[in-house]
């Protein structure tokens, strides 16, 4: 199982499969003052179920306060709809 890897305190990276699985794309978890923010969501809703949700559970994340999108490419937004449904969180694009 893939897990979030700490980059600096409060910021962790999850490498999720992209395209045919020969590449990874990054999903970032920011935890600050008991708030959880997820940046990007991988390529597909299946990625959410197979990779992101298990990694969030392993990281002890029960809720998301925000789901952010760095830009509108499929490998960054493909799982947004499913994650926003699972966590009932707002979505923002920056």
C-alpha atoms as a printed R data frame, in Angstrom:
   type eleno elety resid chain resno       x      y       z
1  ATOM     1    CA   UNK     A     1   0.000  0.000   0.000
2  ATOM     2    CA   UNK     A     2   1.236  3.485  -0.843
3  ATOM     3    CA   UNK     A     3   1.534  5.904   2.057
4  ATOM     4    CA   UNK     A     4   2.012  9.601   2.540
5  ATOM     5    CA   UNK     A     5   5.689 10.485   3.043
6  ATOM     6    CA   UNK     A     6   6.508 13.479   5.237
7  ATOM     7    CA   UNK     A     7   8.249 16.284   3.387
8  ATOM     8    CA   UNK     A     8   8.340 18.848   6.206
9  ATOM     9    CA   UNK     A     9   6.257 18.956   9.394
10 ATOM    10    CA   UNK     A    10   2.593 19.160   8.411
11 ATOM    11    CA   UNK     A    11   3.168 18.444   4.710
12 ATOM    12    CA   UNK     A    12   3.225 14.957   3.185
13 ATOM    13    CA   UNK     A    13   3.420 13.572  -0.360
14 ATOM    14    CA   UNK     A    14   1.539 10.583  -1.739
15 ATOM    15    CA   UNK     A    15   2.783  9.256  -5.076
16 ATOM    16    CA   UNK     A    16  -0.195  7.884  -7.013
17 ATOM    17    CA   UNK     A    17  -0.110  5.939 -10.283
18 ATOM    18    CA   UNK     A    18  -0.537  7.968 -13.448
19 ATOM    19    CA   UNK     A    19  -1.506  6.878 -16.945
20 ATOM    20    CA   UNK     A    20  -0.448  3.242 -17.371
21 ATOM    21    CA   UNK     A    21   1.216  3.058 -13.963
22 ATOM    22    CA   UNK     A    22   4.717  3.693 -15.292
23 ATOM    23    CA   UNK     A    23   4.651  7.220 -13.846
24 ATOM    24    CA   UNK     A    24   3.478  8.746 -10.587
25 ATOM    25    CA   UNK     A    25   1.761 12.021  -9.903
26 ATOM    26    CA   UNK     A    26   1.750 13.715  -6.509
27 ATOM    27    CA   UNK     A    27  -1.042 14.321  -4.035
28 ATOM    28    CA   UNK     A    28  -0.143 16.569  -1.103
29 ATOM    29    CA   UNK     A    29  -1.662 16.444   2.371
30 ATOM    30    CA   UNK     A    30  -1.294 19.594   4.472
31 ATOM    31    CA   UNK     A    31  -2.197 19.335   8.157
32 ATOM    32    CA   UNK     A    32  -2.244 22.542  10.166
33 ATOM    33    CA   UNK     A    33  -4.077 23.417  13.392
34 ATOM    34    CA   UNK     A    34  -6.251 20.273  13.154
35 ATOM    35    CA   UNK     A    35  -7.249 21.129   9.557
36 ATOM    36    CA   UNK     A    36  -6.671 18.716   6.686
37 ATOM    37    CA   UNK     A    37  -6.208 20.026   3.162
38 ATOM    38    CA   UNK     A    38  -5.622 17.744   0.190
39 ATOM    39    CA   UNK     A    39  -3.971 19.190  -2.899
40 ATOM    40    CA   UNK     A    40  -4.811 17.387  -6.154
41 ATOM    41    CA   UNK     A    41  -6.501 14.006  -6.498
42 ATOM    42    CA   UNK     A    42  -4.846 11.796  -9.060
43 ATOM    43    CA   UNK     A    43  -6.128 10.746 -12.450
44 ATOM    44    CA   UNK     A    44  -9.205  8.588 -11.832
45 ATOM    45    CA   UNK     A    45 -11.916  7.941  -9.258
46 ATOM    46    CA   UNK     A    46 -10.437  4.415  -9.045
47 ATOM    47    CA   UNK     A    47  -7.197  5.994  -7.839
48 ATOM    48    CA   UNK     A    48  -9.186  7.504  -4.980
49 ATOM    49    CA   UNK     A    49 -10.470  4.106  -3.841
50 ATOM    50    CA   UNK     A    50  -7.344  2.071  -4.529
51 ATOM    51    CA   UNK     A    51  -4.693  4.500  -3.347
52 ATOM    52    CA   UNK     A    52  -5.772  7.823  -1.828
53 ATOM    53    CA   UNK     A    53  -8.486  6.715   0.620
54 ATOM    54    CA   UNK     A    54  -6.356  3.900   2.112
55 ATOM    55    CA   UNK     A    55  -3.397  6.291   2.449
56 ATOM    56    CA   UNK     A    56  -5.558  8.939   4.136
57 ATOM    57    CA   UNK     A    57  -6.911  6.310   6.538
58 ATOM    58    CA   UNK     A    58  -3.374  5.117   7.317
59 ATOM    59    CA   UNK     A    59  -2.424  8.752   8.010
60 ATOM    60    CA   UNK     A    60  -5.303  9.035  10.491
61 ATOM    61    CA   UNK     A    61  -7.327 11.453   8.350
62 ATOM    62    CA   UNK     A    62 -11.066 11.109   8.961
63 ATOM    63    CA   UNK     A    63 -12.161 14.339   7.297
64 ATOM    64    CA   UNK     A    64 -10.947 16.878   4.768
65 ATOM    65    CA   UNK     A    65 -11.547 20.573   5.283
66 ATOM    66    CA   UNK     A    66 -10.590 21.497   1.735
67 ATOM    67    CA   UNK     A    67  -9.732 19.836  -1.550
68 ATOM    68    CA   UNK     A    68  -7.532 22.053  -3.705
69 ATOM    69    CA   UNK     A    69  -6.537 21.844  -7.346
70 ATOM    70    CA   UNK     A    70  -3.241 23.246  -8.599
71 ATOM    71    CA   UNK     A    71  -4.383 23.233 -12.237
72 ATOM    72    CA   UNK     A    72  -6.947 21.598 -14.492
73 ATOM    73    CA   UNK     A    73  -5.096 18.581 -15.875
74 ATOM    74    CA   UNK     A    74  -6.694 15.158 -15.530
75 ATOM    75    CA   UNK     A    75  -3.888 13.718 -13.413
76 ATOM    76    CA   UNK     A    76  -4.569 16.444 -10.834
77 ATOM    77    CA   UNK     A    77  -8.382 16.613 -10.913
78 ATOM    78    CA   UNK     A    78  -9.638 13.134 -11.853
79 ATOM    79    CA   UNK     A    79 -10.558 12.152  -8.299
80 ATOM    80    CA   UNK     A    80 -11.973 15.483  -7.123
81 ATOM    81    CA   UNK     A    81 -15.621 14.583  -7.592
82 ATOM    82    CA   UNK     A    82 -15.311 11.320  -5.677
83 ATOM    83    CA   UNK     A    83 -13.246 12.805  -2.839
84 ATOM    84    CA   UNK     A    84 -15.649 15.730  -2.433
85 ATOM    85    CA   UNK     A    85 -18.511 13.216  -2.190
86 ATOM    86    CA   UNK     A    86 -16.734 11.012   0.354
87 ATOM    87    CA   UNK     A    87 -15.642 13.901   2.581
88 ATOM    88    CA   UNK     A    88 -18.343 16.499   1.790
89 ATOM    89    CA   UNK     A    89 -15.617 19.101   1.533
90 ATOM    90    CA   UNK     A    90 -15.431 22.262  -0.533
91 ATOM    91    CA   UNK     A    91 -13.218 22.340  -3.624
92 ATOM    92    CA   UNK     A    92 -11.037 25.270  -4.662
93 ATOM    93    CA   UNK     A    93  -8.850 25.897  -7.686
94 ATOM    94    CA   UNK     A    94  -5.830 28.154  -7.487
